[in-house]
């Protein structure tokens, strides 16, 4: 039996987390989806969840998405990480590129998320 693929969704918006969860499970119903409302919570959960994919919002209270993503990159070196944000400034995109992190513009859609999953060739 193969291991379950885990996705970690990090967003302070409950609605955004719920939508992302629904879109992921519509494409991959057997996957496990974990949710976090803050970067701090994601850092705590990442060690035990062992995510294959982390979707993280940029603008959140407490530690921001970019700072959390940088730490998550070290904690989960094999995970694919993508910023999911309405903040489309070049500086944000450039920093994501420097960190080796993907970028998806909000609003998130089922098509965008399925495209990301397929492009990453996750199980």
N, CA, C and O atoms as a GROMACS GRO file, in nm:
protein
  492
    1UNK      N    1   0.085  -0.119   0.000
    1UNK     CA    2   0.000   0.000   0.000
    1UNK      C    3   0.088   0.124   0.000
    1UNK      O    4   0.184   0.132   0.077
    2UNK      N    5   0.056   0.220  -0.085
    2UNK     CA    6   0.139   0.340  -0.094
    2UNK      C    7   0.101   0.440   0.014
    2UNK      O    8  -0.009   0.438   0.069
    3UNK      N    9   0.197   0.527   0.043
    3UNK     CA   10   0.173   0.630   0.144
    3UNK      C   11   0.079   0.736   0.088
    3UNK      O   12   0.072   0.758  -0.033
    4UNK      N   13   0.006   0.800   0.176
    4UNK     CA   14  -0.085   0.907   0.136
    4UNK      C   15  -0.006   1.034   0.113
    4UNK      O   16   0.082   1.069   0.191
    5UNK      N   17  -0.038   1.104   0.005
    5UNK     CA   18   0.022   1.234  -0.022
    5UNK      C   19  -0.048   1.338   0.064
    5UNK      O   20  -0.171   1.344   0.067
    6UNK      N   21   0.031   1.419   0.132
    6UNK     CA   22  -0.024   1.522   0.220
    6UNK      C   23   0.002   1.661   0.163
    6UNK      O   24   0.111   1.691   0.116
    7UNK      N   25  -0.101   1.743   0.167
    7UNK     CA   26  -0.092   1.883   0.126
    7UNK      C   27  -0.119   1.968   0.249
    7UNK      O   28  -0.211   1.941   0.326
    8UNK      N   29  -0.038   2.071   0.267
    8UNK     CA   30  -0.055   2.166   0.377
    8UNK      C   31  -0.099   2.299   0.317
    8UNK      O   32  -0.028   2.359   0.236
    9UNK      N   33  -0.217   2.344   0.357
    9UNK     CA   34  -0.271   2.472   0.311
    9UNK      C   35  -0.255   2.572   0.424
    9UNK      O   36  -0.303   2.550   0.535
   10UNK      N   37  -0.186   2.683   0.396
   10UNK     CA   38  -0.160   2.784   0.498
   10UNK      C   39  -0.218   2.917   0.451
   10UNK      O   40  -0.167   2.979   0.358
   11UNK      N   41  -0.326   2.959   0.516
   11UNK     CA   42  -0.393   3.083   0.477
   11UNK      C   43  -0.477   3.129   0.595
   11UNK      O   44  -0.544   3.048   0.659
   12UNK      N   45  -0.474   3.258   0.624
   12UNK     CA   46  -0.554   3.309   0.736
   12UNK      C   47  -0.701   3.316   0.700
   12UNK      O   48  -0.785   3.336   0.789
   13UNK      N   49  -0.736   3.301   0.573
   13UNK     CA   50  -0.876   3.302   0.530
   13UNK      C   51  -0.932   3.160   0.533
   13UNK      O   52  -0.888   3.073   0.458
   14UNK      N   53  -1.028   3.140   0.619
   14UNK     CA   54  -1.092   3.008   0.629
   14UNK      C   55  -1.156   2.970   0.497
   14UNK      O   56  -1.149   2.854   0.456
   15UNK      N   57  -1.218   3.065   0.430
   15UNK     CA   58  -1.284   3.039   0.302
   15UNK      C   59  -1.181   2.995   0.197
   15UNK      O   60  -1.206   2.901   0.122
   16UNK      N   61  -1.067   3.062   0.193
   16UNK     CA   62  -0.962   3.023   0.098
   16UNK      C   63  -0.913   2.881   0.126
   16UNK      O   64  -0.890   2.803   0.033
   17UNK      N   65  -0.896   2.848   0.254
   17UNK     CA   66  -0.853   2.712   0.288
   17UNK      C   67  -0.957   2.609   0.247
   17UNK      O   68  -0.922   2.504   0.194
   18UNK      N   69  -1.083   2.639   0.271
   18UNK     CA   70  -1.190   2.546   0.235
   18UNK      C   71  -1.197   2.525   0.084
   18UNK      O   72  -1.215   2.413   0.037
   19UNK      N   73  -1.183   2.633   0.008
   19UNK     CA   74  -1.187   2.621  -0.138
   19UNK      C   75  -1.070   2.538  -0.189
   19UNK      O   76  -1.087   2.450  -0.273
   20UNK      N   77  -0.950   2.567  -0.139
   20UNK     CA   78  -0.832   2.492  -0.182
   20UNK      C   79  -0.848   2.344  -0.148
   20UNK      O   80  -0.817   2.258  -0.230
   21UNK      N   81  -0.897   2.315  -0.029
   21UNK     CA   82  -0.920   2.176   0.012
   21UNK      C   83  -1.015   2.107  -0.086
   21UNK      O   84  -0.988   1.997  -0.133
   22UNK      N   85  -1.126   2.173  -0.116
   22UNK     CA   86  -1.226   2.116  -0.208
   22UNK      C   87  -1.165   2.090  -0.345
   22UNK      O   88  -1.187   1.984  -0.404
   23UNK      N   89  -1.088   2.186  -0.397
   23UNK     CA   90  -1.028   2.171  -0.529
   23UNK      C   91  -0.926   2.057  -0.532
   23UNK      O   92  -0.920   1.981  -0.628
   24UNK      N   93  -0.846   2.046  -0.425
   24UNK     CA   94  -0.746   1.940  -0.418
   24UNK      C   95  -0.814   1.804  -0.414
   24UNK      O   96  -0.778   1.713  -0.489
   25UNK      N   97  -0.912   1.791  -0.327
   25UNK     CA   98  -0.978   1.661  -0.309
   25UNK      C   99  -1.064   1.624  -0.430
   25UNK      O  100  -1.092   1.505  -0.451
   26UNK      N  101  -1.107   1.722  -0.508
   26UNK     CA  102  -1.182   1.688  -0.630
   26UNK      C  103  -1.090   1.623  -0.734
   26UNK      O  104  -1.135   1.542  -0.815
   27UNK      N  105  -0.963   1.657  -0.730
   27UNK     CA  106  -0.866   1.598  -0.823
   27UNK      C  107  -0.802   1.473  -0.765
   27UNK      O  108  -0.774   1.378  -0.838
   28UNK      N  109  -0.778   1.473  -0.634
   28UNK     CA  110  -0.708   1.364  -0.567
   28UNK      C  111  -0.780   1.328  -0.437
   28UNK      O  112  -0.735   1.365  -0.329
   29UNK      N  113  -0.894   1.256  -0.448
   29UNK     CA  114  -0.974   1.228  -0.328
   29UNK      C  115  -0.904   1.147  -0.220
   29UNK      O  116  -0.947   1.149  -0.104
   30UNK      N  117  -0.799   1.078  -0.253
   30UNK     CA  118  -0.728   0.998  -0.154
   30UNK      C  119  -0.620   1.072  -0.078
   30UNK      O  120  -0.559   1.015   0.012
   31UNK      N  121  -0.596   1.197  -0.113
   31UNK     CA  122  -0.492   1.274  -0.047
   31UNK      C  123  -0.539   1.321   0.090
   31UNK      O  124  -0.658   1.330   0.118
   32UNK      N  125  -0.442   1.352   0.174
   32UNK     CA  126  -0.467   1.410   0.305
   32UNK      C  127  -0.440   1.559   0.296
   32UNK      O  128  -0.336   1.601   0.245
   33UNK      N  129  -0.533   1.640   0.344
   33UNK     CA  130  -0.518   1.786   0.340
   33UNK      C  131  -0.520   1.839   0.483
   33UNK      O  132  -0.616   1.818   0.557
   34UNK      N  133  -0.413   1.907   0.521
   34UNK     CA  134  -0.401   1.970   0.652
   34UNK      C  135  -0.413   2.121   0.632
   34UNK      O  136  -0.368   2.175   0.531
   35UNK      N  137  -0.474   2.189   0.728
   35UNK     CA  138  -0.491   2.334   0.718
   35UNK      C  139  -0.426   2.405   0.836
   35UNK      O  140  -0.428   2.357   0.950
   36UNK      N  141  -0.369   2.522   0.806
   36UNK     CA  142  -0.312   2.609   0.908
   36UNK      C  143  -0.354   2.752   0.878
   36UNK      O  144  -0.362   2.791   0.762
   37UNK      N  145  -0.382   2.829   0.983
   37UNK     CA  146  -0.425   2.967   0.966
   37UNK      C  147  -0.310   3.066   0.977
   37UNK      O  148  -0.327   3.184   0.944
   38UNK      N  149  -0.193   3.020   1.022
   38UNK     CA  150  -0.079   3.111   1.039
   38UNK      C  151   0.050   3.041   0.997
   38UNK      O  152   0.056   2.918   0.987
   39UNK      N  153   0.151   3.121   0.972
   39UNK     CA  154   0.283   3.067   0.941
   39UNK      C  155   0.340   2.990   1.058
   39UNK      O  156   0.403   2.886   1.039
   40UNK      N  157   0.318   3.039   1.178
   40UNK     CA  158   0.368   2.971   1.298
   40UNK      C  159   0.306   2.831   1.310
   40UNK      O  160   0.375   2.734   1.341
   41UNK      N  161   0.177   2.824   1.287
   41UNK     CA  162   0.107   2.695   1.294
   41UNK      C  163   0.162   2.600   1.187
   41UNK      O  164   0.177   2.480   1.212
   42UNK      N  165   0.192   2.653   1.069
   42UNK     CA  166   0.247   2.569   0.961
   42UNK      C  167   0.384   2.514   0.998
   42UNK      O  168   0.414   2.398   0.970
   43UNK      N  169   0.466   2.597   1.061
   43UNK     CA  170   0.598   2.550   1.102
   43UNK      C  171   0.587   2.439   1.206
   43UNK      O  172   0.665   2.344   1.203
   44UNK      N  173   0.491   2.450   1.296
   44UNK     CA  174   0.469   2.345   1.396
   44UNK      C  175   0.419   2.216   1.331
   44UNK      O  176   0.463   2.107   1.367
   45UNK      N  177   0.327   2.229   1.236
   45UNK     CA  178   0.263   2.113   1.177
   45UNK      C  179   0.349   2.045   1.070
   45UNK      O  180   0.337   1.924   1.049
   46UNK      N  181   0.435   2.120   1.004
   46UNK     CA  182   0.512   2.066   0.891
   46UNK      C  183   0.598   1.946   0.930
   46UNK      O  184   0.612   1.853   0.851
   47UNK      N  185   0.654   1.949   1.048
   47UNK     CA  186   0.741   1.840   1.090
   47UNK      C  187   0.669   1.707   1.102
   47UNK      O  188   0.726   1.602   1.069
   48UNK      N  189   0.547   1.709   1.148
   48UNK     CA  190   0.472   1.584   1.165
   48UNK      C  191   0.389   1.548   1.043
   48UNK      O  192   0.362   1.430   1.020
   49UNK      N  193   0.348   1.646   0.964
   49UNK     CA  194   0.263   1.620   0.848
   49UNK      C  195   0.341   1.566   0.729
   49UNK      O  196   0.285   1.494   0.646
   50UNK      N  197   0.471   1.600   0.718
   50UNK     CA  198   0.555   1.560   0.606
   50UNK      C  199   0.487   1.587   0.472
   50UNK      O  200   0.465   1.495   0.394
   51UNK      N  201   0.453   1.714   0.446
   51UNK     CA  202   0.377   1.745   0.324
   51UNK      C  203   0.459   1.731   0.196
   51UNK      O  204   0.579   1.759   0.193
   52UNK      N  205   0.391   1.686   0.091
   52UNK     CA  206   0.451   1.681  -0.042
   52UNK      C  207   0.432   1.816  -0.111
   52UNK      O  208   0.511   1.854  -0.197
   53UNK      N  209   0.325   1.887  -0.073
   53UNK     CA  210   0.292   2.017  -0.132
   53UNK      C  211   0.247   2.110  -0.021
   53UNK      O  212   0.167   2.072   0.065
   54UNK      N  213   0.298   2.233  -0.024
   54UNK     CA  214   0.257   2.337   0.071
   54UNK      C  215   0.210   2.457  -0.010
   54UNK      O  216   0.285   2.512  -0.090
   55UNK      N  217   0.086   2.497   0.012
   55UNK     CA  218   0.030   2.618  -0.047
   55UNK      C  219   0.024   2.722   0.063
   55UNK      O  220  -0.037   2.698   0.168
   56UNK      N  221   0.088   2.837   0.041
   56UNK     CA  222   0.098   2.934   0.151
   56UNK      C  223   0.067   3.075   0.103
   56UNK      O  224   0.122   3.122   0.003
   57UNK      N  225  -0.022   3.140   0.175
   57UNK     CA  226  -0.057   3.280   0.148
   57UNK      C  227   0.058   3.370   0.190
   57UNK      O  228   0.135   3.334   0.280
   58UNK      N  229   0.071   3.484   0.127
   58UNK     CA  230   0.179   3.577   0.160
   58UNK      C  231   0.142   3.664   0.280
   58UNK      O  232   0.219   3.675   0.376
   59UNK      N  233   0.026   3.726   0.274
   59UNK     CA  234  -0.013   3.822   0.378
   59UNK      C  235  -0.098   3.756   0.485
   59UNK      O  236  -0.215   3.726   0.466
   60UNK      N  237  -0.033   3.732   0.600
   60UNK     CA  238  -0.101   3.672   0.714
   60UNK      C  239  -0.053   3.742   0.840
   60UNK      O  240   0.057   3.799   0.841
   61UNK      N  241  -0.134   3.739   0.946
   61UNK     CA  242  -0.087   3.794   1.073
   61UNK      C  243   0.030   3.711   1.126
   61UNK      O  244   0.044   3.593   1.093
   62UNK      N  245   0.114   3.774   1.206
   62UNK     CA  246   0.230   3.702   1.259
   62UNK      C  247   0.336   3.689   1.151
   62UNK      O  248   0.358   3.782   1.073
   63UNK      N  249   0.401   3.575   1.147
   63UNK     CA  250   0.504   3.553   1.046
   63UNK      C  251   0.436   3.549   0.908
   63UNK      O  252   0.339   3.476   0.888
   64UNK      N  253   0.488   3.625   0.816
   64UNK     CA  254   0.430   3.632   0.682
   64UNK      C  255   0.463   3.507   0.602
   64UNK      O  256   0.547   3.426   0.641
   65UNK      N  257   0.395   3.494   0.490
   65UNK     CA  258   0.411   3.376   0.406
   65UNK      C  259   0.551   3.357   0.350
   65UNK      O  260   0.599   3.244   0.345
   66UNK      N  261   0.616   3.465   0.309
   66UNK     CA  262   0.752   3.451   0.255
   66UNK      C  263   0.850   3.403   0.362
   66UNK      O  264   0.932   3.315   0.337
   67UNK      N  265   0.842   3.462   0.481
   67UNK     CA  266   0.932   3.420   0.589
   67UNK      C  267   0.902   3.276   0.631
   67UNK      O  268   0.994   3.198   0.656
   68UNK      N  269   0.774   3.242   0.639
   68UNK     CA  270   0.737   3.104   0.674
   68UNK      C  271   0.782   3.007   0.565
   68UNK      O  272   0.832   2.899   0.596
   69UNK      N  273   0.766   3.046   0.439
   69UNK     CA  274   0.806   2.959   0.328
   69UNK      C  275   0.957   2.933   0.331
   69UNK      O  276   1.002   2.823   0.302
   70UNK      N  277   1.033   3.036   0.365
   70UNK     CA  278   1.178   3.020   0.374
   70UNK      C  279   1.214   2.916   0.480
   70UNK      O  280   1.302   2.833   0.459
   71UNK      N  281   1.146   2.921   0.594
   71UNK     CA  282   1.173   2.824   0.701
   71UNK      C  283   1.118   2.686   0.664
   71UNK      O  284   1.179   2.584   0.696
   72UNK      N  285   1.002   2.683   0.597
   72UNK     CA  286   0.944   2.556   0.555
   72UNK      C  287   1.034   2.487   0.451
   72UNK      O  288   1.041   2.364   0.446
   73UNK      N  289   1.100   2.566   0.369
   73UNK     CA  290   1.191   2.510   0.269
   73UNK      C  291   1.302   2.431   0.339
   73UNK      O  292   1.342   2.324   0.292
   74UNK      N  293   1.351   2.483   0.452
   74UNK     CA  294   1.455   2.412   0.527
   74UNK      C  295   1.397   2.290   0.601
   74UNK      O  296   1.462   2.185   0.607
   75UNK      N  297   1.277   2.304   0.657
   75UNK     CA  298   1.215   2.195   0.733
   75UNK      C  299   1.168   2.081   0.643
   75UNK      O  300   1.171   1.964   0.683
   76UNK      N  301   1.124   2.115   0.524
   76UNK     CA  302   1.065   2.017   0.431
   76UNK      C  303   1.133   2.030   0.295
   76UNK      O  304   1.070   2.074   0.198
   77UNK      N  305   1.260   1.993   0.285
   77UNK     CA  306   1.335   2.018   0.162
   77UNK      C  307   1.280   1.948   0.038
   77UNK      O  308   1.305   1.993  -0.074
   78UNK      N  309   1.204   1.840   0.055
   78UNK     CA  310   1.149   1.768  -0.060
   78UNK      C  311   1.012   1.820  -0.101
   78UNK      O  312   0.963   1.787  -0.210
   79UNK      N  313   0.950   1.901  -0.017
   79UNK     CA  314   0.815   1.951  -0.046
   79UNK      C  315   0.816   2.054  -0.158
   79UNK      O  316   0.909   2.134  -0.170
   80UNK      N  317   0.713   2.051  -0.238
   80UNK     CA  318   0.689   2.157  -0.335
   80UNK      C  319   0.614   2.266  -0.259
   80UNK      O  320   0.515   2.239  -0.192
   81UNK      N  321   0.663   2.390  -0.270
   81UNK     CA  322   0.599   2.502  -0.200
   81UNK      C  323   0.555   2.603  -0.304
   81UNK      O  324   0.631   2.637  -0.395
   82UNK      N  325   0.432   2.653  -0.290
   82UNK     CA  326   0.380   2.755  -0.380
   82UNK      C  327   0.314   2.865  -0.299
   82UNK      O  328   0.229   2.839  -0.213
   83UNK      N  329   0.354   2.988  -0.327
   83UNK     CA  330   0.285   3.104  -0.270
   83UNK      C  331   0.152   3.118  -0.342
   83UNK      O  332   0.146   3.109  -0.465
   84UNK      N  333   0.048   3.141  -0.267
   84UNK     CA  334  -0.085   3.163  -0.324
   84UNK      C  335  -0.129   3.299  -0.274
   84UNK      O  336  -0.162   3.316  -0.157
   85UNK      N  337  -0.128   3.398  -0.365
   85UNK     CA  338  -0.146   3.534  -0.318
   85UNK      C  339  -0.204   3.627  -0.423
   85UNK      O  340  -0.191   3.605  -0.543
   86UNK      N  341  -0.269   3.731  -0.374
   86UNK     CA  342  -0.315   3.840  -0.461
   86UNK      C  343  -0.205   3.944  -0.476
   86UNK      O  344  -0.217   4.036  -0.558
   87UNK      N  345  -0.097   3.930  -0.398
   87UNK     CA  346   0.016   4.023  -0.403
   87UNK      C  347   0.104   3.985  -0.521
   87UNK      O  348   0.191   3.898  -0.509
   88UNK      N  349   0.082   4.050  -0.635
   88UNK     CA  350   0.151   4.011  -0.759
   88UNK      C  351   0.270   4.103  -0.791
   88UNK      O  352   0.311   4.115  -0.906
   89UNK      N  353   0.322   4.167  -0.690
   89UNK     CA  354   0.435   4.258  -0.711
   89UNK      C  355   0.558   4.178  -0.755
   89UNK      O  356   0.577   4.064  -0.715
   90UNK      N  357   0.640   4.242  -0.838
   90UNK     CA  358   0.761   4.177  -0.887
   90UNK      C  359   0.854   4.135  -0.773
   90UNK      O  360   0.917   4.029  -0.780
   91UNK      N  361   0.861   4.216  -0.668
   91UNK     CA  362   0.948   4.182  -0.555
   91UNK      C  363   0.906   4.049  -0.491
   91UNK      O  364   0.991   3.970  -0.452
   92UNK      N  365   0.776   4.026  -0.482
   92UNK     CA  366   0.726   3.901  -0.424
   92UNK      C  367   0.761   3.784  -0.514
   92UNK      O  368   0.807   3.680  -0.467
   93UNK      N  369   0.738   3.800  -0.644
   93UNK     CA  370   0.772   3.694  -0.740
   93UNK      C  371   0.922   3.666  -0.740
   93UNK      O  372   0.964   3.551  -0.741
   94UNK      N  373   1.001   3.771  -0.738
   94UNK     CA  374   1.146   3.753  -0.739
   94UNK      C  375   1.195   3.679  -0.616
   94UNK      O  376   1.280   3.591  -0.625
   95UNK      N  377   1.140   3.714  -0.499
   95UNK     CA  378   1.181   3.647  -0.376
   95UNK      C  379   1.140   3.499  -0.380
   95UNK      O  380   1.216   3.412  -0.337
   96UNK      N  381   1.021   3.472  -0.431
   96UNK     CA  382   0.976   3.333  -0.445
   96UNK      C  383   1.072   3.256  -0.536
   96UNK      O  384   1.108   3.142  -0.505
   97UNK      N  385   1.112   3.316  -0.646
   97UNK     CA  386   1.208   3.251  -0.737
   97UNK      C  387   1.340   3.224  -0.667
   97UNK      O  388   1.399   3.116  -0.683
   98UNK      N  389   1.388   3.320  -0.589
   98UNK     CA  390   1.514   3.303  -0.516
   98UNK      C  391   1.507   3.185  -0.420
   98UNK      O  392   1.606   3.114  -0.399
   99UNK      N  393   1.390   3.164  -0.362
   99UNK     CA  394   1.371   3.056  -0.265
   99UNK      C  395   1.336   2.922  -0.331
   99UNK      O  396   1.327   2.820  -0.264
  100UNK      N  397   1.318   2.924  -0.463
  100UNK     CA  398   1.278   2.802  -0.533
  100UNK      C  399   1.134   2.763  -0.504
  100UNK      O  400   1.101   2.645  -0.493
  101UNK      N  401   1.050   2.864  -0.491
  101UNK     CA  402   0.910   2.845  -0.454
  101UNK      C  403   0.822   2.889  -0.570
  101UNK      O  404   0.848   2.990  -0.636
  102UNK      N  405   0.717   2.812  -0.595
  102UNK     CA  406   0.622   2.845  -0.700
  102UNK      C  407   0.535   2.964  -0.663
  102UNK      O  408   0.543   3.016  -0.551
  103UNK      N  409   0.453   3.005  -0.756
  103UNK     CA  410   0.371   3.124  -0.737
  103UNK      C  411   0.238   3.102  -0.807
  103UNK      O  412   0.234   3.070  -0.926
  104UNK      N  413   0.127   3.120  -0.735
  104UNK     CA  414  -0.006   3.111  -0.794
  104UNK      C  415  -0.087   3.232  -0.750
  104UNK      O  416  -0.099   3.261  -0.631
  105UNK      N  417  -0.142   3.303  -0.847
  105UNK     CA  418  -0.220   3.422  -0.816
  105UNK      C  419  -0.359   3.386  -0.767
  105UNK      O  420  -0.422   3.293  -0.817
  106UNK      N  421  -0.405   3.463  -0.666
  106UNK     CA  422  -0.545   3.453  -0.624
  106UNK      C  423  -0.627   3.538  -0.719
  106UNK      O  424  -0.574   3.636  -0.772
  107UNK      N  425  -0.749   3.509  -0.744
  107UNK     CA  426  -0.823   3.404  -0.675
  107UNK      C  427  -0.783   3.266  -0.726
  107UNK      O  428  -0.758   3.246  -0.845
  108UNK      N  429  -0.776   3.174  -0.633
  108UNK     CA  430  -0.744   3.036  -0.667
  108UNK      C  431  -0.865   2.975  -0.736
  108UNK      O  432  -0.980   2.999  -0.697
  109UNK      N  433  -0.839   2.896  -0.838
  109UNK     CA  434  -0.947   2.827  -0.908
  109UNK      C  435  -0.914   2.678  -0.916
  109UNK      O  436  -0.799   2.638  -0.898
  110UNK      N  437  -1.014   2.601  -0.941
  110UNK     CA  438  -0.994   2.457  -0.955
  110UNK      C  439  -0.897   2.428  -1.070
  110UNK      O  440  -0.810   2.342  -1.057
  111UNK      N  441  -0.912   2.500  -1.180
  111UNK     CA  442  -0.825   2.480  -1.296
  111UNK      C  443  -0.680   2.512  -1.262
  111UNK      O  444  -0.590   2.435  -1.298
  112UNK      N  445  -0.655   2.623  -1.194
  112UNK     CA  446  -0.518   2.660  -1.156
  112UNK      C  447  -0.456   2.556  -1.063
  112UNK      O  448  -0.341   2.515  -1.081
  113UNK      N  449  -0.533   2.512  -0.965
  113UNK     CA  450  -0.479   2.418  -0.867
  113UNK      C  451  -0.456   2.281  -0.930
  113UNK      O  452  -0.354   2.217  -0.903
  114UNK      N  453  -0.549   2.235  -1.011
  114UNK     CA  454  -0.528   2.107  -1.080
  114UNK      C  455  -0.408   2.115  -1.173
  114UNK      O  456  -0.332   2.019  -1.185
  115UNK      N  457  -0.390   2.231  -1.239
  115UNK     CA  458  -0.273   2.250  -1.326
  115UNK      C  459  -0.144   2.240  -1.247
  115UNK      O  460  -0.047   2.179  -1.293
  116UNK      N  461  -0.141   2.300  -1.129
  116UNK     CA  462  -0.022   2.293  -1.044
  116UNK      C  463   0.007   2.150  -1.002
  116UNK      O  464   0.121   2.103  -1.012
  117UNK      N  465  -0.096   2.080  -0.957
  117UNK     CA  466  -0.078   1.941  -0.914
  117UNK      C  467  -0.026   1.856  -1.029
  117UNK      O  468   0.066   1.776  -1.012
  118UNK      N  469  -0.084   1.873  -1.146
  118UNK     CA  470  -0.041   1.795  -1.262
  118UNK      C  471   0.100   1.832  -1.306
  118UNK      O  472   0.179   1.744  -1.342
  119UNK      N  473   0.133   1.960  -1.303
  119UNK     CA  474   0.266   2.005  -1.343
  119UNK      C  475   0.375   1.950  -1.250
  119UNK      O  476   0.486   1.922  -1.294
  120UNK      N  477   0.342   1.936  -1.122
  120UNK     CA  478   0.439   1.884  -1.026
  120UNK      C  479   0.449   1.732  -1.031
  120UNK      O  480   0.538   1.674  -0.969
  121UNK      N  481   0.359   1.669  -1.105
  121UNK     CA  482   0.358   1.524  -1.120
  121UNK      C  483   0.353   1.454  -0.984
  121UNK      O  484   0.422   1.355  -0.960
  122UNK      N  485   0.270   1.509  -0.896
  122UNK     CA  486   0.252   1.445  -0.765
  122UNK      C  487   0.161   1.324  -0.783
  122UNK      O  488   0.077   1.322  -0.874
  123UNK      N  489   0.176   1.226  -0.698
  123UNK     CA  490   0.103   1.099  -0.709
  123UNK      C  491  -0.047   1.119  -0.720
  123UNK      O  492  -0.121   1.022  -0.730
   0.00000   0.00000   0.00000
